[in-house]
Amino acid sequence: MPSAGLTVFVDGVQYDGDPRDIELKAHTQVVLELGQVGRPPSFTFPGGL
């Protein structure tokens, strides 16, 4: 992990790689937790592409 205390989730799944390598696409959910880790919130995008 590039920084102590940083936890990354992509679409609700913990991501152990470098956050700079995350491919950002439409409706990709990225959560950065600094310090204490909690369950990432979920979000439903309106419309549906």
CHARMM internal coordinates of N, CA and C (Angstrom, degrees):
IC EDIT
DIST 1 N 1 CA 1.4512
DIST 1 CA 1 C 1.5287
ANGL 1 N 1 CA 1 C 107.16
DIST 1 C 2 N 1.3053
ANGL 1 CA 1 C 2 N 117.87
DIHE 1 N 1 CA 1 C 2 N 133.81
DIST 2 N 2 CA 1.4606
ANGL 1 C 2 N 2 CA 120.73
DIHE 1 CA 1 C 2 N 2 CA -174.62
DIST 2 CA 2 C 1.5204
ANGL 2 N 2 CA 2 C 115.02
DIHE 1 C 2 N 2 CA 2 C -68.19
DIST 2 C 3 N 1.3156
ANGL 2 CA 2 C 3 N 118.26
DIHE 2 N 2 CA 2 C 3 N -21.76
DIST 3 N 3 CA 1.4597
ANGL 2 C 3 N 3 CA 120.21
DIHE 2 CA 2 C 3 N 3 CA -177.76
DIST 3 CA 3 C 1.5220
ANGL 3 N 3 CA 3 C 109.38
DIHE 2 C 3 N 3 CA 3 C -142.00
DIST 3 C 4 N 1.3272
ANGL 3 CA 3 C 4 N 116.43
DIHE 3 N 3 CA 3 C 4 N 133.43
DIST 4 N 4 CA 1.4662
ANGL 3 C 4 N 4 CA 120.56
DIHE 3 CA 3 C 4 N 4 CA 179.94
DIST 4 CA 4 C 1.5209
ANGL 4 N 4 CA 4 C 110.09
DIHE 3 C 4 N 4 CA 4 C -61.62
DIST 4 C 5 N 1.3270
ANGL 4 CA 4 C 5 N 116.12
DIHE 4 N 4 CA 4 C 5 N 135.39
DIST 5 N 5 CA 1.4547
ANGL 4 C 5 N 5 CA 120.65
DIHE 4 CA 4 C 5 N 5 CA 177.47
DIST 5 CA 5 C 1.5138
ANGL 5 N 5 CA 5 C 114.40
DIHE 4 C 5 N 5 CA 5 C 85.11
DIST 5 C 6 N 1.3227
ANGL 5 CA 5 C 6 N 118.74
DIHE 5 N 5 CA 5 C 6 N 0.73
DIST 6 N 6 CA 1.4656
ANGL 5 C 6 N 6 CA 121.72
DIHE 5 CA 5 C 6 N 6 CA -179.78
DIST 6 CA 6 C 1.5238
ANGL 6 N 6 CA 6 C 109.24
DIHE 5 C 6 N 6 CA 6 C -99.69
DIST 6 C 7 N 1.3343
ANGL 6 CA 6 C 7 N 116.46
DIHE 6 N 6 CA 6 C 7 N 125.46
DIST 7 N 7 CA 1.4590
ANGL 6 C 7 N 7 CA 122.30
DIHE 6 CA 6 C 7 N 7 CA 174.92
DIST 7 CA 7 C 1.5095
ANGL 7 N 7 CA 7 C 107.36
DIHE 6 C 7 N 7 CA 7 C -122.64
DIST 7 C 8 N 1.3315
ANGL 7 CA 7 C 8 N 115.94
DIHE 7 N 7 CA 7 C 8 N 135.29
DIST 8 N 8 CA 1.4610
ANGL 7 C 8 N 8 CA 121.78
DIHE 7 CA 7 C 8 N 8 CA -175.44
DIST 8 CA 8 C 1.5240
ANGL 8 N 8 CA 8 C 109.09
DIHE 7 C 8 N 8 CA 8 C -118.93
DIST 8 C 9 N 1.3346
ANGL 8 CA 8 C 9 N 115.71
DIHE 8 N 8 CA 8 C 9 N 136.52
DIST 9 N 9 CA 1.4533
ANGL 8 C 9 N 9 CA 122.24
DIHE 8 CA 8 C 9 N 9 CA 174.92
DIST 9 CA 9 C 1.5199
ANGL 9 N 9 CA 9 C 108.02
DIHE 8 C 9 N 9 CA 9 C -122.76
DIST 9 C 10 N 1.3291
ANGL 9 CA 9 C 10 N 116.92
DIHE 9 N 9 CA 9 C 10 N 136.66
DIST 10 N 10 CA 1.4602
ANGL 9 C 10 N 10 CA 122.53
DIHE 9 CA 9 C 10 N 10 CA 175.05
DIST 10 CA 10 C 1.5195
ANGL 10 N 10 CA 10 C 107.07
DIHE 9 C 10 N 10 CA 10 C -122.39
DIST 10 C 11 N 1.3242
ANGL 10 CA 10 C 11 N 115.65
DIHE 10 N 10 CA 10 C 11 N 118.80
DIST 11 N 11 CA 1.4697
ANGL 10 C 11 N 11 CA 122.15
DIHE 10 CA 10 C 11 N 11 CA -177.34
DIST 11 CA 11 C 1.5239
ANGL 11 N 11 CA 11 C 111.65
DIHE 10 C 11 N 11 CA 11 C 52.00
DIST 11 C 12 N 1.3479
ANGL 11 CA 11 C 12 N 116.11
DIHE 11 N 11 CA 11 C 12 N 39.97
DIST 12 N 12 CA 1.4611
ANGL 11 C 12 N 12 CA 121.77
DIHE 11 CA 11 C 12 N 12 CA 175.37
DIST 12 CA 12 C 1.5072
ANGL 12 N 12 CA 12 C 115.69
DIHE 11 C 12 N 12 CA 12 C 83.93
DIST 12 C 13 N 1.3316
ANGL 12 CA 12 C 13 N 118.27
DIHE 12 N 12 CA 12 C 13 N 0.06
DIST 13 N 13 CA 1.4585
ANGL 12 C 13 N 13 CA 122.39
DIHE 12 CA 12 C 13 N 13 CA -178.65
DIST 13 CA 13 C 1.5286
ANGL 13 N 13 CA 13 C 108.44
DIHE 12 C 13 N 13 CA 13 C -113.33
DIST 13 C 14 N 1.3443
ANGL 13 CA 13 C 14 N 116.11
DIHE 13 N 13 CA 13 C 14 N 133.15
DIST 14 N 14 CA 1.4587
ANGL 13 C 14 N 14 CA 118.86
DIHE 13 CA 13 C 14 N 14 CA -179.90
DIST 14 CA 14 C 1.5199
ANGL 14 N 14 CA 14 C 110.08
DIHE 13 C 14 N 14 CA 14 C -61.93
DIST 14 C 15 N 1.3231
ANGL 14 CA 14 C 15 N 115.53
DIHE 14 N 14 CA 14 C 15 N 134.84
DIST 15 N 15 CA 1.4653
ANGL 14 C 15 N 15 CA 123.60
DIHE 14 CA 14 C 15 N 15 CA -177.70
DIST 15 CA 15 C 1.5190
ANGL 15 N 15 CA 15 C 107.68
DIHE 14 C 15 N 15 CA 15 C -111.62
DIST 15 C 16 N 1.3384
ANGL 15 CA 15 C 16 N 117.22
DIHE 15 N 15 CA 15 C 16 N 121.74
DIST 16 N 16 CA 1.4611
ANGL 15 C 16 N 16 CA 121.12
DIHE 15 CA 15 C 16 N 16 CA -175.51
DIST 16 CA 16 C 1.5213
ANGL 16 N 16 CA 16 C 113.80
DIHE 15 C 16 N 16 CA 16 C -99.00
DIST 16 C 17 N 1.3328
ANGL 16 CA 16 C 17 N 116.97
DIHE 16 N 16 CA 16 C 17 N -3.82
DIST 17 N 17 CA 1.4566
ANGL 16 C 17 N 17 CA 120.02
DIHE 16 CA 16 C 17 N 17 CA -179.31
DIST 17 CA 17 C 1.5176
ANGL 17 N 17 CA 17 C 112.39
DIHE 16 C 17 N 17 CA 17 C -84.52
DIST 17 C 18 N 1.3012
ANGL 17 CA 17 C 18 N 115.52
DIHE 17 N 17 CA 17 C 18 N -170.55
DIST 18 N 18 CA 1.4626
ANGL 17 C 18 N 18 CA 122.46
DIHE 17 CA 17 C 18 N 18 CA 178.09
DIST 18 CA 18 C 1.5267
ANGL 18 N 18 CA 18 C 108.64
DIHE 17 C 18 N 18 CA 18 C -74.47
DIST 18 C 19 N 1.3318
ANGL 18 CA 18 C 19 N 118.61
DIHE 18 N 18 CA 18 C 19 N 123.03
DIST 19 N 19 CA 1.4687
ANGL 18 C 19 N 19 CA 120.59
DIHE 18 CA 18 C 19 N 19 CA -178.96
DIST 19 CA 19 C 1.5256
ANGL 19 N 19 CA 19 C 113.69
DIHE 18 C 19 N 19 CA 19 C -56.36
DIST 19 C 20 N 1.3093
ANGL 19 CA 19 C 20 N 117.10
DIHE 19 N 19 CA 19 C 20 N -25.39
DIST 20 N 20 CA 1.4705
ANGL 19 C 20 N 20 CA 119.83
DIHE 19 CA 19 C 20 N 20 CA 179.08
DIST 20 CA 20 C 1.5237
ANGL 20 N 20 CA 20 C 112.09
DIHE 19 C 20 N 20 CA 20 C -68.60
DIST 20 C 21 N 1.3299
ANGL 20 CA 20 C 21 N 117.04
DIHE 20 N 20 CA 20 C 21 N -15.67
DIST 21 N 21 CA 1.4618
ANGL 20 C 21 N 21 CA 121.36
DIHE 20 CA 20 C 21 N 21 CA -179.01
DIST 21 CA 21 C 1.5287
ANGL 21 N 21 CA 21 C 113.24
DIHE 20 C 21 N 21 CA 21 C -92.91
DIST 21 C 22 N 1.3295
ANGL 21 CA 21 C 22 N 118.01
DIHE 21 N 21 CA 21 C 22 N 0.32
DIST 22 N 22 CA 1.4565
ANGL 21 C 22 N 22 CA 121.01
DIHE 21 CA 21 C 22 N 22 CA -179.51
DIST 22 CA 22 C 1.5201
ANGL 22 N 22 CA 22 C 108.99
DIHE 21 C 22 N 22 CA 22 C -69.98
DIST 22 C 23 N 1.3271
ANGL 22 CA 22 C 23 N 116.01
DIHE 22 N 22 CA 22 C 23 N 125.51
DIST 23 N 23 CA 1.4639
ANGL 22 C 23 N 23 CA 121.08
DIHE 22 CA 22 C 23 N 23 CA 177.32
DIST 23 CA 23 C 1.5224
ANGL 23 N 23 CA 23 C 108.51
DIHE 22 C 23 N 23 CA 23 C -79.41
DIST 23 C 24 N 1.3163
ANGL 23 CA 23 C 24 N 116.24
DIHE 23 N 23 CA 23 C 24 N 118.12
DIST 24 N 24 CA 1.4578
ANGL 23 C 24 N 24 CA 120.99
DIHE 23 CA 23 C 24 N 24 CA -179.63
DIST 24 CA 24 C 1.5195
ANGL 24 N 24 CA 24 C 109.48
DIHE 23 C 24 N 24 CA 24 C -90.90
DIST 24 C 25 N 1.3251
ANGL 24 CA 24 C 25 N 115.21
DIHE 24 N 24 CA 24 C 25 N 117.24
DIST 25 N 25 CA 1.4638
ANGL 24 C 25 N 25 CA 122.03
DIHE 24 CA 24 C 25 N 25 CA 178.14
DIST 25 CA 25 C 1.5218
ANGL 25 N 25 CA 25 C 107.62
DIHE 24 C 25 N 25 CA 25 C -124.38
DIST 25 C 26 N 1.3031
ANGL 25 CA 25 C 26 N 116.48
DIHE 25 N 25 CA 25 C 26 N 170.49
DIST 26 N 26 CA 1.4658
ANGL 25 C 26 N 26 CA 120.71
DIHE 25 CA 25 C 26 N 26 CA 178.07
DIST 26 CA 26 C 1.5304
ANGL 26 N 26 CA 26 C 109.22
DIHE 25 C 26 N 26 CA 26 C -55.16
DIST 26 C 27 N 1.3204
ANGL 26 CA 26 C 27 N 115.71
DIHE 26 N 26 CA 26 C 27 N 128.48
DIST 27 N 27 CA 1.4599
ANGL 26 C 27 N 27 CA 124.86
DIHE 26 CA 26 C 27 N 27 CA 174.77
DIST 27 CA 27 C 1.5236
ANGL 27 N 27 CA 27 C 114.69
DIHE 26 C 27 N 27 CA 27 C 70.55
DIST 27 C 28 N 1.3251
ANGL 27 CA 27 C 28 N 118.64
DIHE 27 N 27 CA 27 C 28 N 14.32
DIST 28 N 28 CA 1.4561
ANGL 27 C 28 N 28 CA 120.33
DIHE 27 CA 27 C 28 N 28 CA 172.01
DIST 28 CA 28 C 1.5189
ANGL 28 N 28 CA 28 C 108.00
DIHE 27 C 28 N 28 CA 28 C -71.80
DIST 28 C 29 N 1.3205
ANGL 28 CA 28 C 29 N 116.70
DIHE 28 N 28 CA 28 C 29 N 128.81
DIST 29 N 29 CA 1.4642
ANGL 28 C 29 N 29 CA 121.39
DIHE 28 CA 28 C 29 N 29 CA 179.85
DIST 29 CA 29 C 1.5258
ANGL 29 N 29 CA 29 C 108.71
DIHE 28 C 29 N 29 CA 29 C -99.83
DIST 29 C 30 N 1.3195
ANGL 29 CA 29 C 30 N 116.27
DIHE 29 N 29 CA 29 C 30 N 118.86
DIST 30 N 30 CA 1.4526
ANGL 29 C 30 N 30 CA 122.24
DIHE 29 CA 29 C 30 N 30 CA 178.79
DIST 30 CA 30 C 1.5268
ANGL 30 N 30 CA 30 C 108.14
DIHE 29 C 30 N 30 CA 30 C -118.90
DIST 30 C 31 N 1.3336
ANGL 30 CA 30 C 31 N 116.02
DIHE 30 N 30 CA 30 C 31 N 125.64
DIST 31 N 31 CA 1.4652
ANGL 30 C 31 N 31 CA 121.88
DIHE 30 CA 30 C 31 N 31 CA 178.67
DIST 31 CA 31 C 1.5215
ANGL 31 N 31 CA 31 C 107.45
DIHE 30 C 31 N 31 CA 31 C -120.97
DIST 31 C 32 N 1.3416
ANGL 31 CA 31 C 32 N 115.81
DIHE 31 N 31 CA 31 C 32 N 126.95
DIST 32 N 32 CA 1.4635
ANGL 31 C 32 N 32 CA 121.86
DIHE 31 CA 31 C 32 N 32 CA 175.37
DIST 32 CA 32 C 1.5203
ANGL 32 N 32 CA 32 C 107.58
DIHE 31 C 32 N 32 CA 32 C -108.16
DIST 32 C 33 N 1.3301
ANGL 32 CA 32 C 33 N 116.58
DIHE 32 N 32 CA 32 C 33 N 119.71
DIST 33 N 33 CA 1.4615
ANGL 32 C 33 N 33 CA 122.35
DIHE 32 CA 32 C 33 N 33 CA 179.35
DIST 33 CA 33 C 1.5208
ANGL 33 N 33 CA 33 C 107.39
DIHE 32 C 33 N 33 CA 33 C -107.94
DIST 33 C 34 N 1.3090
ANGL 33 CA 33 C 34 N 116.64
DIHE 33 N 33 CA 33 C 34 N 124.72
DIST 34 N 34 CA 1.4534
ANGL 33 C 34 N 34 CA 121.79
DIHE 33 CA 33 C 34 N 34 CA 178.04
DIST 34 CA 34 C 1.5230
ANGL 34 N 34 CA 34 C 107.97
DIHE 33 C 34 N 34 CA 34 C -114.26
DIST 34 C 35 N 1.3254
ANGL 34 CA 34 C 35 N 116.30
DIHE 34 N 34 CA 34 C 35 N 119.91
DIST 35 N 35 CA 1.4614
ANGL 34 C 35 N 35 CA 120.33
DIHE 34 CA 34 C 35 N 35 CA -176.75
DIST 35 CA 35 C 1.5089
ANGL 35 N 35 CA 35 C 110.07
DIHE 34 C 35 N 35 CA 35 C 93.47
DIST 35 C 36 N 1.3232
ANGL 35 CA 35 C 36 N 116.50
DIHE 35 N 35 CA 35 C 36 N -130.91
DIST 36 N 36 CA 1.4624
ANGL 35 C 36 N 36 CA 121.47
DIHE 35 CA 35 C 36 N 36 CA -177.40
DIST 36 CA 36 C 1.5212
ANGL 36 N 36 CA 36 C 110.18
DIHE 35 C 36 N 36 CA 36 C -67.99
DIST 36 C 37 N 1.3228
ANGL 36 CA 36 C 37 N 115.18
DIHE 36 N 36 CA 36 C 37 N 132.67
DIST 37 N 37 CA 1.4614
ANGL 36 C 37 N 37 CA 121.26
DIHE 36 CA 36 C 37 N 37 CA -177.27
DIST 37 CA 37 C 1.5214
ANGL 37 N 37 CA 37 C 110.27
DIHE 36 C 37 N 37 CA 37 C -94.18
DIST 37 C 38 N 1.3148
ANGL 37 CA 37 C 38 N 115.93
DIHE 37 N 37 CA 37 C 38 N 131.15
DIST 38 N 38 CA 1.4548
ANGL 37 C 38 N 38 CA 122.08
DIHE 37 CA 37 C 38 N 38 CA 174.93
DIST 38 CA 38 C 1.5135
ANGL 38 N 38 CA 38 C 109.12
DIHE 37 C 38 N 38 CA 38 C -121.47
DIST 38 C 39 N 1.2942
ANGL 38 CA 38 C 39 N 116.33
DIHE 38 N 38 CA 38 C 39 N 175.92
DIST 39 N 39 CA 1.4653
ANGL 38 C 39 N 39 CA 120.50
DIHE 38 CA 38 C 39 N 39 CA 177.76
DIST 39 CA 39 C 1.5240
ANGL 39 N 39 CA 39 C 108.32
DIHE 38 C 39 N 39 CA 39 C -68.06
DIST 39 C 40 N 1.3469
ANGL 39 CA 39 C 40 N 117.94
DIHE 39 N 39 CA 39 C 40 N 128.32
DIST 40 N 40 CA 1.4586
ANGL 39 C 40 N 40 CA 119.68
DIHE 39 CA 39 C 40 N 40 CA -179.96
DIST 40 CA 40 C 1.5302
ANGL 40 N 40 CA 40 C 110.87
DIHE 39 C 40 N 40 CA 40 C -66.47
DIST 40 C 41 N 1.3133
ANGL 40 CA 40 C 41 N 116.22
DIHE 40 N 40 CA 40 C 41 N 141.35
DIST 41 N 41 CA 1.4661
ANGL 40 C 41 N 41 CA 119.12
DIHE 40 CA 40 C 41 N 41 CA 177.95
DIST 41 CA 41 C 1.5294
ANGL 41 N 41 CA 41 C 110.19
DIHE 40 C 41 N 41 CA 41 C -70.02
DIST 41 C 42 N 1.3060
ANGL 41 CA 41 C 42 N 116.64
DIHE 41 N 41 CA 41 C 42 N 154.05
DIST 42 N 42 CA 1.4568
ANGL 41 C 42 N 42 CA 119.63
DIHE 41 CA 41 C 42 N 42 CA 175.19
DIST 42 CA 42 C 1.5182
ANGL 42 N 42 CA 42 C 108.44
DIHE 41 C 42 N 42 CA 42 C -106.43
DIST 42 C 43 N 1.2828
ANGL 42 CA 42 C 43 N 116.29
DIHE 42 N 42 CA 42 C 43 N 158.60
DIST 43 N 43 CA 1.4512
ANGL 42 C 43 N 43 CA 121.80
DIHE 42 CA 42 C 43 N 43 CA -178.36
DIST 43 CA 43 C 1.5080
ANGL 43 N 43 CA 43 C 108.01
DIHE 42 C 43 N 43 CA 43 C -144.06
DIST 43 C 44 N 1.3143
ANGL 43 CA 43 C 44 N 117.11
DIHE 43 N 43 CA 43 C 44 N 134.00
DIST 44 N 44 CA 1.4588
ANGL 43 C 44 N 44 CA 122.04
DIHE 43 CA 43 C 44 N 44 CA 175.36
DIST 44 CA 44 C 1.5183
ANGL 44 N 44 CA 44 C 107.60
DIHE 43 C 44 N 44 CA 44 C -105.00
DIST 44 C 45 N 1.3282
ANGL 44 CA 44 C 45 N 115.13
DIHE 44 N 44 CA 44 C 45 N 119.24
DIST 45 N 45 CA 1.4559
ANGL 44 C 45 N 45 CA 119.60
DIHE 44 CA 44 C 45 N 45 CA -180.00
DIST 45 CA 45 C 1.5219
ANGL 45 N 45 CA 45 C 110.01
DIHE 44 C 45 N 45 CA 45 C -74.95
DIST 45 C 46 N 1.3251
ANGL 45 CA 45 C 46 N 117.26
DIHE 45 N 45 CA 45 C 46 N 134.09
DIST 46 N 46 CA 1.4625
ANGL 45 C 46 N 46 CA 119.79
DIHE 45 CA 45 C 46 N 46 CA 178.64
DIST 46 CA 46 C 1.5242
ANGL 46 N 46 CA 46 C 111.43
DIHE 45 C 46 N 46 CA 46 C -71.52
DIST 46 C 47 N 1.2771
ANGL 46 CA 46 C 47 N 116.56
DIHE 46 N 46 CA 46 C 47 N 153.87
DIST 47 N 47 CA 1.4675
ANGL 46 C 47 N 47 CA 120.43
DIHE 46 CA 46 C 47 N 47 CA 177.00
DIST 47 CA 47 C 1.5053
ANGL 47 N 47 CA 47 C 111.63
DIHE 46 C 47 N 47 CA 47 C 94.03
DIST 47 C 48 N 1.2893
ANGL 47 CA 47 C 48 N 116.05
DIHE 47 N 47 CA 47 C 48 N -83.37
DIST 48 N 48 CA 1.4565
ANGL 47 C 48 N 48 CA 121.10
DIHE 47 CA 47 C 48 N 48 CA -178.38
DIST 48 CA 48 C 1.5090
ANGL 48 N 48 CA 48 C 109.69
DIHE 47 C 48 N 48 CA 48 C 104.90
DIST 48 C 49 N 1.2975
ANGL 48 CA 48 C 49 N 114.60
DIHE 48 N 48 CA 48 C 49 N 99.48
DIST 49 N 49 CA 1.4741
ANGL 48 C 49 N 49 CA 120.49
DIHE 48 CA 48 C 49 N 49 CA 179.79
DIST 49 CA 49 C 1.4836
ANGL 49 N 49 CA 49 C 110.55
DIHE 48 C 49 N 49 CA 49 C -95.36
END
COOR INIT
IC SEED 1 N 1 CA 1 C
IC BUILD
